[in-house]
Amino acid sequence: MEQAAIAALVMVVSIVIMLALGFPIGLSIGAGAAAAVMVVLPFQQAMMTAAKRTFTGANSFSLLAIPFFVLAGNIMNNGGIAKRLIGCAQILAHKLPGSLAQTNIVANMLFGAISGSGVAAASAMGGILGPMEEEEGYAREFSAAVNIASGPTGMMIPPSNIMIVYSTVAGSVSIAALFMAGYVPGILWGVGCMILTGFMAHKRGYVSTEKYPFRQVLKTLWAGIPSLLLIVIVIGGILGGVFTATEGSAIAVVYSLVLSAVYRSIKMKDLPKILLASVKTTAVVEFLVCVSSIMSWVMSYAKIPQMISDAMLGISNNPIIILIIMNIILLLVGTFMDPTPAVLIFTPIFLPIVQSFGMHPVHFGLMMVMNLCVGTLTPPVGAILFAGCKIADVKIDQVIKTLLPFFGVVLVALLLVTYVPFLSLAIPNALKLITLPAGFNMFFVGG
């Protein structure tokens, strides 16, 4: 037991020191975990164990969906699909206060529902709508804040790469169930941003007088239907049992390529650049999964999850209090860690605790993903925050003040998702993707 404690200490200290020195998080986790393994095993056996755990971490059929969804998102981002989705969003939101900002939110939700990437959605929509909003007199920091705040909806509305990672770590959790569970929380986040944007736009005088003739409405919607059909094909095929989530991701690539060819928006010379960008993104995720598998072995050997569980249950056995503590921890973690490594590290620790008081793993997965999505909006590593500011050409300190009210809306949505299982489980339960125990309380997790 003493040896296990030393191994855990070596791992934690090594990771913290390497991160403080500026090493990449994947390398820090891998080196720290490998050092801890060498504390408890002879060198040769330790290297064999680390190699085996690395291979085991990557050896998952479900993880094959990630490179395909990443590639599909990059093709869409360069293939003219974003402009057509913006057209559809503009039709839906043009009568609301701050119509262009509202269009940005709806477009982020639509693009996220196709690409599965919050950064891709915020980059694509900010790049197109930002200049349009500036021409209409919108303050640049307001446009950027709206785009950034609504970007994470793409990480919750399926397909979602982070949900695939969670499914792999959590064990027997259906990807299809997680995908369906993400719709209501993702839409809740988006609608909350739309309501706040409406109030702020009305106060600032951003009122649109633009009208769309019925013929133009039909023409715009008709142009957007092929892009929107991707959602129906991929998600419908997964739900109908026609293909798995991994096969669906490959179909998304083929469909987006065909659509881009029809639109003539991607040339053959563009494909190597798109493929290389997709490989780089995938490599980062896969490497994190591999090294986190070594760390999971060390945590299991040192009984870290059990110790944390005992400590939390020692504070309180009330599910409401425990979930508040978890939310706080995940929100803090999300500010300095990307969602993928955070899911890989904290799922094995927190999932057994919440399962002990009857929380469904799909519900917990959505709570965790939503928490970590908040971190993408905050410094120092908020990917969507930095991408949105770069696209809008504004400084972070200019955006933060306008962004603060959105955090309030998002936190209210997070509390609702945390304590009301119905919001996450209603759709997968109705589609019979999950089986709930008799007497399960769908309306309050503490009940």
N, C-alpha and C positions, 0 to 999 in steps of 0.2 A: 504493500500500500504506500509505503514511503517512497519507493522507486517510481510509482505511478504519479505521485504528487510532484516529484522532482521533474519528471517528463513533462507534465502539464505546465510547470513553472518555466522550464526551458523553452517550450513552444511559445507561450504567451510573451515572455521577455524578448525572445528572438524576433518575433513578428513586430512587436511595438518598436524595437530599436531600428529595424530595417525600414519600417514605415517612416519613422522620424528622420532617417537619413535620406529619405526620398526614393527608396526602391519601389518598383511596381508592386501592387498588392498581391498579384499572383505569385511572383517570385518570393515575396516575403512569407506568404502562407506556406509555399512549398518548402523553402529552406528551413523555416521554423518547425514545421511538422516533421521533416526528415531528421533534424537534429534531435527532436524528442524521441523518435523511434530508436535512434542510436543509443539513447540513454537506457532503454529497457531491453535491447537485443544486441547481440554481437554484430560487428560491422557488416559482415557479408549477409547475414540473415536480415539485418535492418534494411540493406539496399534491396534485397529480394522482396521483402514485404512492401517497401515503398513503391517499387516497380509494379508489383502485383496490384496494389491498391489504385495506382494510377491507371492501369489498364482497365480494372474493374469499373472505375469511375466513368471512363469514356465509352465502355462497352455497353451502350444502351441504344436500342432501336429508336426510342422516343427522341433522343437527342439529335437524330438525323433531321428532324423537322426544323431545327434552328437554322442551319445554313440555308435551307431552301426558303424559309420565310424571310430571312435577311436578304437573300438574293432577290426574291420577289419584290420586297419593299424598295430596294435600290433601283430595280427596273422601273417600277411605278413612279419613283421620284424623278426619273430621267425620261420617262416615256409619255409625257403629256397627259397622264391619267389625273394628276393633281389638279390641273386646270379645269378639267371636266367636272371633278368633284366639287371644286369651288363654285362652279356655275350652278350646280344643284343646290348647294348650301345657300347661295345667294337668293335663289328663288324661295327657299324655305324661311329665310330670316329677314327678308328685305323690309318687312313692315314693322319690325321691332326697333326700339330706340337703340341707336348706335349700330345700325344694320350691318355695316362692314365688320365691326368687331364681333357681332353675333354670328356673322357668316364665318369668321375665323374659327370660332368655337365649334360650330356644326361641322365645318370642313375638317378640323382636327379629329373629331369623333369619327367621321366617315373614313378619312384616310387611315386613322389608327385601326379601324375595323378591317382594313384591307392589308395594311403593311405590318401591324403589330409593333410599331416602333414610335415612341413618343418623340424622340429626337428627330427622326425622319419627318414626322408630321409637322412639328414646330418649324423645322427648317424649310420644308416645302411651302407651307401655308404662309409663314412669315415673309418669305422671299417674294411671293406673288402679291399677297394682300397688303403688306406693309406700305409699299409705295402708293397703292390705291388709297389707303387710309390717310396717308400724308397729304395727298392731293385734295382730299375732302376736308382737310383741316383738323384731323385727329392729332393729338399730341403724340409724339413718337414713343414716349415712355408708356403712355396708356395702351397703345397698340401692342407694344412689346409685352407688357404685363398680361394682357388678355391672352395673347398667343402662348406665352410661357405657362400661365396658370391652367390652360386647357390642354396643353400638350400631353400630360400623363394619361389622359383618357385612352390614348392609343395603346397603353401598356395593360389596360384592364379589359377593354372591349376586344374580344377575340378576332384573329389569333394573337396570342401573347407568348413571346419567348420566355418570359420570366415564369409564367405558369407551367410551361413545359419543364423548366428546371426544377420548380417546386414539386411537380408530379414525380420526377425522377428521384428526388431526395426523400420525399414522404412515403414512398413505397406504392402500395396498391391504391393510388388515387387516380381516377379516370381523368385523362386530359379533356375528353369531351365534356365531362361534368364541370370541370374548372372553367372551360371556355364558356359554357352556358351560364355559369354562376357569375361571370364577369360583366354580363350585359347591364344588369340593374345598377350595381355600384358605379360602373363607368358612366352610364347615362345620368345617374344621380349627381356625380361630380360635374359633368358637363352642364346639366340644367342649373345646378347651383351657381356655376360661373356665369351662365346666361342671365339669371335673375339679378345678380350683383352688377353685371355689366350694364344691364338695362337701367338700373338706378344711377350708376355712375355716368352713363352716357346722357341720360336726361338732365342730370345736374350740370354737365359740361356743355349741354346744348348740341350734342351730336344726334340730330334728328334727320332721318333721310326722307326726302320727298320723291325719290325715284319710284316710278311705276313700270311694271312689266306687262306688255300686251299679252293676251292669252296665247297668241301664236308663238311668241318668244318663249313663254313658259314651257309650252309643249316641246319646242325645238331644243331648249336647254336640257330638259329632263330626258328627252329621247337620246341626246348626245351622251348623257351620263349613265344611262341604263347599262351599257356593256361593262363599264367599270364597276358599278354596283352589283352586277350579276356575279362577280367574283365571290362576294360574301355568301350569296345563295348557293353557289356551286360548292365552295370549300366547306362551309359550315353545314349546309344541307347534306352533302355527301358523307361527312363524318357522322352526323346524327342518324342518317338513314342506313348506316352500316355498309355503305358502298365502298368506302375506303377508310383507312386509319388516318390519324392526324398527320403522321409522317408522309403518307402517300398524298394526302390533301395538300401538303406544303409543296410537293413536287408539281402537282397539278396547278397550283397557284403560279409557279414559275413559268410553266408552259403557257398558261392563259395570258399572263401579263406580257410575255414575249410576243405572242400572237397579236394581242391588242396593240402593243407598241408598234409592231410592224404594220398593222392596218392604219394606225394614225401617222405612220412614217416619221415618228419622233425620235427613234433611236437608229443610229447607223452602225454598221458592222465594226467600224473603228472604235465605237464607244464601248463595246462589250468587254474588251480586256480590262479597261478601267473600272467598270462596274463589277466585274468578277473579282478583281484584286481588292476592291473596297469591301466586298462581301466576305472574302477569305480572311481579311484582317480582323473584321468584327467577330466572325465565327471563331477564329483562333483564340481570341481573348477569352471568350465564353468557355470554350472547350478546355483551355488550359486551367482556368479557374475551377472547373468541375473536377479535373484530374487531381490537382493539388489539394483541393478541399476533401477529396476522398481519403487522402493520407491523414489529414487533420481529423476527420471523423473517426478514423481508427484510434488515433491517440486519445481523443475525447472519450471514446467508449472504453478504452483500456484504463484510463484514469478516473472513470466514472464521473466525469464532469457534469453530464446532463442530470444524473441523479442528485449530485450535490447542489446544483442550482435549483432543481425541483424541490428538494428538502428545504432549502433556504427560503424560497418563495412561499411554500406552503406553511413554513414556520411563521411568516409574517401574517398570513391570513389564508383561510381555506374558502373564503368567499370569492366565487368566480368573477364578480364585478370588480373587486379590488385587484385580483390577479391580472385581469385583462387590462386594467388601467396601467398597472406596472409594466406589462408587456408592451403596451402601446407607447409608453414613454421611452422605454429602452429602444424599441424599433425606430421611433422618430429620431432619437439622438444618434443611433447607429447610421441611419439613412443620411444624416448630414455629412458624414465623412467616409461613407462606404457605398459603392455602387450596389444596386439591388441584387445582382447575381451572387456575389460572394456572401452578402448578408443572408440571403435565402439558404445558401449552402451551409453556412455556419450555424444559424439560429433555428432552423427547422428541426434538426435532431434534438435540440435542447428544449424548445418550447412545445413542440407537438405532443409529446407524451404527457405534459402537464395539463394541457387543455383537454386532451382525450380522457384524462382521469375524472373530469367533471362533466363529461358527455358532450363536449363541443365537437361538431363534425369536422373532419380534416379539410373538406372543401371550403367550409365557412372560414376556418382558420387561415387557409391559404389565401383567400380574398382579403381578409383582414391584414395579413402580413404584406401582401403585394401592395395594398393601398397605402399602408404606412410607409413603405419604402419608396413608393412613387412620390410622396411628399418630399423626400430627400433629394429628388432630382430637380427640385425648385429652389434649393437652398445652397449657399456656399458652405464649404469650400470645394465640393466636387459635384455640384448639381449640373448634370449634363445638359438638361433642357434649359436651365437658367442661362448657362454660358452660350449654348447654341442660339437661343432666342435673342440674347443681347448682341451677339455677333451679327446675326442676320439684320437686326434693326439698327445696328451701328449706334448703340447707346451703352453707357457705362452701367455696371450693376447697381451702384449707389443711386443712380437716377431712377431705376426701375423698382427697387425694393419698397419704397414708400407706397407706390401705387399697387404693388403686389400684396402688401400686408393684409388688406381686407379679404383677399381671395383665400389666404391661409385660414381665416376664420370660417369661411364657407366650407372649405375642404375638411377642416377638423370636425365640423358638425356632421358632415356626410360620413366621415370616418367613424364617429361614435355611433351613428345609426347602423352602419354596416357591422360594427363590432357587436352590438347588443341586440340586434334584430336579425336572427338567422333567416327569416323569411326573404329578406332582400337578396341574399346570396343563394339560398337553397330552393326557392319556389320554382324556378324554371327547370333546373336539373331534376327536381323531385317530380314535377309534372310530366317530364319527358322520360321518367323512370330510369334515369342515369345513375341515381343513388337510391339506397334503401335506408329509410329512417326508422329507428327503433320505435316500438309502440309507446305512445304517450310523449313523444318528443315535442318540446315546446318551440314552435316556429316563430314565436313573436317576442321572446325574451330569453337570452342565453342564461340568465341567472335563475330562471324559473324552475 
